[in-house]
Amino acid sequence: MKLKLDEAGHVVVSDGKPVYVHDDGKEVPFDAAAATAKISQLNGEAMGHRQGRQAAEDLLKKFEGIEDPAAAKAALATISSLDQKQLIDAGKVDEIKAAAIAAVEEKYQPIVAERDTLKTQLDKEIRGGSFARSKYAEEKVAVPKHMLERTYGDNFKIEDGKLTPYDANGAKIFSRARPGEIADFDEALELIIAADPHRDHILKGDIKGGGGAGQGGGGGGDKTISRADFAKLSPADQASKVTKDNFTVVD
């Protein structure tokens, strides 16, 4: 990454921010104030983690000498059973506990199932809605959005109720325009597609190979299929057309 200079050798500025050129040719203004604030925030979080670790280590010192935690817990359970021996035979304690747990699980199982179903539906809406509303996909991508979601949906995980983008190596995708922040959906989708070797068959013809992404895709553009004919194919046949047969979708 390097500063962008004009013909006179001066730094190019956009909205008061110096412009940097990334290794792939993408030009992004660098917000120094936002970066400084983010670094300060991260330093504060790091201090909190250190303090938490120290507190945990101090707490663990109270358990020094206990080499087998499982045995210690078993001993405490035995003592608890002996304390109840006057009221109930110790051999029945586990049986009664198991029956109570089974009754609770049976009572709340429908509620848990409904919760899991609603969570799955919500996750699909968040992910699917992001693809459906994507301005980048609408303007730059040639293939249908449902196929785009089928291909890249797993790169977006629901975390704390929000989509978090991950690249092909399982690393979170951070914003180039907002240092230290997670990339928003469209920025992450653009980066993910740019790294796909089949990008020339996914992007519209006027932007193939753009943004410093490089060339690839095995000689795309030599075979085309109209969007209307492409829409008539099944999702599996659509994927085969663009990835295996090297067809490009055109309007």
C-alpha positions as CSV (number, residue, x, y, z in Angstrom):
1,M,0.0,0.0,0.0
2,K,1.4,3.4,-1.0
3,L,0.3,7.1,-1.1
4,K,-1.2,8.3,-4.4
5,L,0.8,11.2,-5.9
6,D,-0.2,13.6,-8.7
7,E,2.0,14.6,-11.6
8,A,3.8,17.2,-9.4
9,G,4.6,14.6,-6.8
10,H,2.0,16.0,-4.3
11,V,-0.2,13.7,-2.2
12,V,-3.7,13.3,-3.7
13,V,-6.4,14.2,-1.1
14,S,-10.1,13.3,-1.1
15,D,-12.4,15.0,1.4
16,G,-9.4,16.1,3.4
17,K,-8.0,12.5,3.6
18,P,-4.8,11.3,1.8
19,V,-5.6,8.6,-0.8
20,Y,-3.7,5.3,-0.6
21,V,-3.4,2.8,-3.4
22,H,-3.6,-0.9,-2.2
23,D,-1.7,-3.7,-3.8
24,D,-4.6,-4.6,-6.0
25,G,-5.0,-1.1,-7.3
26,K,-8.0,-0.1,-5.2
27,E,-7.8,3.5,-4.1
28,V,-9.1,4.3,-0.6
29,P,-9.0,7.6,1.4
30,F,-7.3,7.0,4.8
31,D,-9.2,8.5,7.7
32,A,-6.4,9.1,10.2
33,A,-8.7,10.4,12.9
34,A,-10.9,7.4,12.7
35,A,-7.9,5.1,12.7
36,T,-6.4,6.8,15.8
37,A,-9.8,6.6,17.7
38,K,-10.0,2.9,16.8
39,I,-6.5,2.2,18.0
40,S,-7.3,3.9,21.3
41,Q,-10.5,1.8,21.6
42,L,-8.6,-1.4,20.9
43,N,-5.9,-0.5,23.5
44,G,-8.6,0.0,26.0
45,E,-10.1,-3.4,25.2
46,A,-6.7,-5.0,25.5
47,M,-6.2,-3.5,29.0
48,G,-9.6,-4.9,30.0
49,H,-8.6,-8.4,28.7
50,R,-5.4,-8.2,30.7
51,Q,-7.2,-7.2,33.9
52,G,-9.8,-9.9,33.4
53,R,-7.0,-12.5,32.9
54,Q,-5.3,-11.3,36.1
55,A,-8.6,-11.6,38.0
56,A,-9.1,-15.1,36.7
57,E,-5.6,-16.1,37.7
58,D,-6.1,-14.7,41.2
59,L,-9.3,-16.7,41.5
60,L,-7.6,-19.9,40.4
61,K,-5.0,-19.6,43.1
62,K,-7.8,-20.4,45.7
63,F,-8.0,-23.9,44.1
64,E,-4.3,-24.7,44.3
65,G,-3.7,-28.2,45.5
66,I,-6.8,-29.7,43.8
67,E,-5.3,-31.8,41.0
68,D,-8.5,-33.6,40.0
69,P,-11.5,-31.3,39.8
70,A,-13.8,-34.1,38.7
71,A,-13.0,-36.1,41.8
72,A,-13.5,-33.0,44.0
73,K,-17.0,-32.4,42.4
74,A,-17.9,-36.1,42.9
75,A,-16.9,-35.9,46.6
76,L,-19.1,-32.8,47.1
77,A,-22.0,-34.6,45.3
78,T,-21.6,-37.6,47.7
79,I,-21.6,-35.4,50.7
80,S,-24.8,-33.7,49.5
81,S,-26.5,-37.1,49.1
82,L,-25.4,-38.1,52.6
83,D,-26.9,-34.9,54.0
84,Q,-30.3,-35.9,52.5
85,K,-30.1,-39.5,53.7
86,Q,-32.4,-38.9,56.6
87,L,-35.2,-37.9,54.2
88,I,-34.5,-40.2,51.3
89,D,-32.4,-43.2,50.4
90,A,-29.1,-42.0,48.8
91,G,-29.6,-44.6,46.0
92,K,-32.8,-42.8,44.8
93,V,-31.3,-39.3,44.5
94,D,-30.0,-39.8,40.9
95,E,-33.2,-41.4,39.9
96,I,-35.3,-38.5,41.2
97,K,-33.0,-35.9,39.6
98,A,-33.2,-37.7,36.2
99,A,-37.0,-37.8,36.4
100,A,-37.2,-34.1,37.2
101,I,-34.8,-33.2,34.4
102,A,-36.8,-35.3,31.9
103,A,-40.1,-33.6,33.0
104,V,-38.6,-30.1,32.5
105,E,-37.1,-31.0,29.1
106,E,-40.4,-32.5,27.9
107,K,-42.3,-29.4,29.0
108,Y,-40.0,-26.9,27.3
109,Q,-39.0,-28.9,24.2
110,P,-41.7,-27.4,22.0
111,I,-40.6,-23.9,23.1
112,V,-37.0,-24.6,22.4
113,A,-37.9,-26.1,19.0
114,E,-40.0,-23.0,18.1
115,R,-37.1,-20.7,19.2
116,D,-34.6,-22.6,17.0
117,T,-37.0,-22.4,14.0
118,L,-37.5,-18.7,14.4
119,K,-33.8,-18.2,14.7
120,T,-33.2,-20.1,11.5
121,Q,-35.8,-18.1,9.7
122,L,-34.3,-14.8,11.0
123,D,-30.8,-15.8,9.9
124,K,-32.2,-16.6,6.4
125,E,-33.9,-13.2,6.3
126,I,-30.9,-11.3,7.4
127,R,-28.6,-13.1,4.9
128,G,-31.0,-13.4,2.0
129,G,-32.3,-9.9,2.5
130,S,-28.7,-8.5,2.3
131,F,-28.2,-10.2,-1.0
132,A,-31.6,-9.1,-2.3
133,R,-31.0,-5.5,-1.4
134,S,-27.4,-5.3,-2.4
135,K,-26.7,-2.3,-4.6
136,Y,-23.4,-3.8,-5.7
137,A,-25.0,-7.0,-6.8
138,E,-27.7,-5.0,-8.7
139,E,-25.2,-2.8,-10.6
140,K,-22.1,-5.0,-11.0
141,V,-23.1,-8.7,-11.0
142,A,-24.3,-10.5,-14.0
143,V,-25.8,-13.7,-12.3
144,P,-29.1,-13.8,-10.4
145,K,-29.0,-12.8,-6.8
146,H,-30.3,-16.2,-5.6
147,M,-27.4,-17.9,-7.3
148,L,-25.0,-15.3,-5.8
149,E,-26.4,-16.2,-2.3
150,R,-26.0,-19.9,-3.0
151,T,-22.4,-19.4,-3.9
152,Y,-21.3,-16.9,-1.3
153,G,-23.9,-17.2,1.5
154,D,-21.6,-19.2,3.7
155,N,-19.1,-16.3,3.7
156,F,-21.5,-14.3,5.8
157,K,-22.2,-15.6,9.3
158,I,-24.8,-14.3,11.8
159,E,-23.0,-13.0,14.9
160,D,-24.8,-10.9,17.6
161,G,-27.7,-10.5,15.2
162,K,-25.5,-9.0,12.4
163,L,-23.8,-10.4,9.3
164,T,-20.0,-10.8,9.7
165,P,-18.1,-11.4,6.4
166,Y,-15.3,-14.0,6.1
167,D,-12.9,-14.6,3.2
168,A,-12.1,-18.0,1.7
169,N,-9.4,-18.6,4.4
170,G,-11.9,-18.1,7.3
171,A,-10.6,-14.7,8.2
172,K,-12.9,-11.8,9.0
173,I,-13.0,-9.1,6.2
174,F,-12.2,-5.6,7.4
175,S,-13.1,-2.4,5.7
176,R,-10.5,-0.6,3.7
177,A,-12.3,2.8,4.0
178,R,-12.9,2.4,7.8
179,P,-9.7,1.0,9.3
180,G,-10.4,-1.4,12.2
181,E,-14.1,-1.8,11.4
182,I,-15.8,-4.9,9.8
183,A,-16.6,-4.3,6.1
184,D,-20.2,-3.7,5.3
185,F,-22.1,-6.2,3.1
186,D,-21.4,-4.6,-0.3
187,E,-17.7,-3.9,0.3
188,A,-17.2,-7.4,1.6
189,L,-19.1,-9.0,-1.4
190,E,-17.0,-7.0,-3.8
191,L,-13.7,-8.2,-2.2
192,I,-15.0,-11.8,-2.1
193,I,-15.9,-11.8,-5.7
194,A,-12.7,-10.1,-6.7
195,A,-10.8,-13.1,-5.1
196,D,-12.9,-15.7,-7.0
197,P,-11.0,-17.2,-10.0
198,H,-14.4,-17.3,-11.8
199,R,-15.1,-13.6,-11.3
200,D,-15.1,-12.8,-15.0
201,H,-18.1,-15.0,-15.4
202,I,-19.9,-13.4,-12.4
203,L,-19.3,-9.7,-13.0
204,K,-20.9,-7.7,-15.8
205,G,-18.9,-7.3,-18.9
206,D,-18.0,-3.7,-18.5
207,I,-16.1,-4.2,-15.2
208,K,-14.4,-7.6,-15.7
209,G,-10.8,-7.6,-14.4
210,G,-11.4,-4.1,-12.9
211,G,-10.3,-2.8,-9.5
212,G,-6.9,-4.4,-9.7
213,A,-8.4,-7.9,-9.4
214,G,-6.2,-9.2,-12.2
215,Q,-7.1,-11.5,-15.1
216,G,-8.5,-15.0,-14.8
217,G,-11.4,-17.3,-15.4
218,G,-10.0,-19.2,-18.3
219,G,-10.8,-17.0,-21.3
220,G,-14.3,-15.7,-20.4
221,G,-16.4,-13.8,-22.8
222,D,-16.0,-16.2,-25.8
223,K,-19.5,-17.8,-25.0
224,T,-22.5,-15.9,-23.9
225,I,-26.1,-16.6,-22.8
226,S,-28.9,-14.1,-22.5
227,R,-30.3,-13.3,-19.0
228,A,-33.7,-14.5,-20.1
229,D,-32.4,-17.9,-21.2
230,F,-30.2,-18.1,-18.1
231,A,-33.2,-17.5,-15.8
232,K,-35.0,-20.6,-17.3
233,L,-32.2,-22.9,-16.1
234,S,-32.2,-24.7,-12.7
235,P,-29.8,-23.3,-10.1
236,A,-27.4,-26.3,-10.7
237,D,-27.4,-25.7,-14.5
238,Q,-26.8,-22.0,-13.9
239,A,-23.8,-22.7,-11.8
240,S,-22.5,-25.2,-14.4
241,K,-22.9,-22.6,-17.2
242,V,-20.7,-19.9,-15.5
243,T,-18.1,-22.1,-13.7
244,K,-17.7,-25.1,-15.9
245,D,-18.8,-24.1,-19.4
246,N,-17.4,-20.6,-19.1
247,F,-20.6,-18.8,-20.3
248,T,-21.1,-15.1,-19.6
249,V,-24.6,-13.8,-18.8
250,V,-25.5,-10.8,-21.0
251,D,-28.5,-8.5,-21.0
